[in-house]
Amino acid sequence: MLSTPQSDGLSDDFNDVAAIITAMTDAEQPFVSDTLKSVLSDPGIAQVILCIAEKNVWIDAVIGKFVTDPRLEIVRLPLKPLGAIRNQALTYVKELWVAYCDGDDVCSKGKTKIQRTCASLSKVPSSRILSPSTPTPTSTSS
């Protein structure tokens, strides 16, 4: 159940988002720590799936201080196009909502809260927006 919106019109009770972070190349190494810090500091994020190349040799040194966070899961995958990596990561998602983040991005404070509030107010049936794997009904015109 969602709480009554606060004075800013936004609720704090959204904690049902899985963040998929893709850091598949060495070029993202200098940024992954800042990316993880920003995502893990977001109270709306209940699960973080960090996708890295299966032959990655630097990730342990970068994520050392985050490894104890129970929300963080490291997934080693063969190098493929970004869309394929994100699709594979969806099999690990345990939450109702998904946020995507590249390994060289930093999430703005409050972003998830704003997005979830807007989504919960949407008139689109939730079955159409909860999961990319949920087929969207299509209509045909005669």
N, C-alpha and C positions, 0 to 999 in steps of 0.2 A: 504494500500500500504506500502511496506517495503522500508526503506530508503537505500541509498547507504552504503555499509559496511564502517566502519571506518578504520583507519590505521592498527588496529589489525586484520582486516578482519571480524569483528563481528559487527552486527547491534544492536542498542539500542532500536529499535522500537518494540520488541516483548513484548507485554503485553497481552497475550491471553492464559495464563496457569492457570488452577485451581489446587491447591495443596490439596490433601486429606491427612490429618494427622490422624493417628489412635492412640488413647491413651485410650485403653479399660481397662487397669489394674492399680491397685494402685502402681505397681512397676515403672510405668512411671512418677508418680507425680513429683519427683525431677528434671526431665528433660524437662517437657513440656514447661516451660517458655523459656528456651534456644532454644528449637525447634521452638516455635512461633516467637521468636525474629529473628532467622536466616531466616525463611521463609518469614515473613512480611517485612524484610529489602531488599528482592530481588525485584528489579523493574519489573521483568518479570512475577511476580505472581499477577494476577488480582483478584483471588478469593481463599479463604482458607476455607476448610471444615474440622472442627475439630470434629472427631467422638469420642464420649465418651460413656461409659456404662450408661444405663438409670438410674441406681441407684447410680451414682457417686455423692459423697458429698464434694469433695475437689476442683473441677475445678474452682469454682467462686473465690476462694482465689488465685489461680495460674494465672488466665487470667485477673485479674483486670485491669492492665495497658494496655491491648490489646483490651479490650471490645469495645472501641470507634472506632476501625478501621473498616470502612464499608465493607472491604473485608472479614472479619471474620464471619463465620457462625458456630454455635455450633449445632451438631446433636447428640441427645441422642438415642442410639440404644440398643436393647437387646444383651447381650454377645453371640457372635457366633465366629466361626473361622475367622481369619483375611481376607481371600478371600471373604467370605460372607459379611463382613463389608464393604470392599472396593467396592464390587458390589452394595450394597445398597447406598453407598455414591455417586455413579455415577449418581443417579437420581437427585441429587442437583447441578450437574455441569452445569455451564452456559457458559463455555469457550470451545474453540476448542481443547485444549491440556490438558492433565492430568499428574500431577507429584504425586508420592506417597512418603510419608514420615512417618516413625514410630515416636511415641511420645518421643522416647529417642534418636532421630537422630538430628544432626545439619547439615544444608545444607551448602556446601562450597560457598563462595562468587563467583558469576559469573557463577555458574553451569547451571542455567536455560538459560542464554544467550548463552552459548556454545552449549547446547543441542538443543535449538531452531534453532540456526544458522545451525548446522549440519543437522537437520531435514528438514529445508527449502531448503537445497542444495541436498537433497536426490532425487534419480530418482524414488523412489517408489511413485505411485500416492497418493496424500494426502488423498483420500477417504479411503485408506487402513490403514492409520496410525493416523488419527485424533481421532478416538473414539473406545474404546474396544467394543462398542455395534454395530459398523458397521461390518457386516459380510464380511469376506475376501473371495473373489471368489476362488473357488477351481477348479482345472482342473483334468480331468480323462484321463488316457492314455488308448489307445485301444490296 
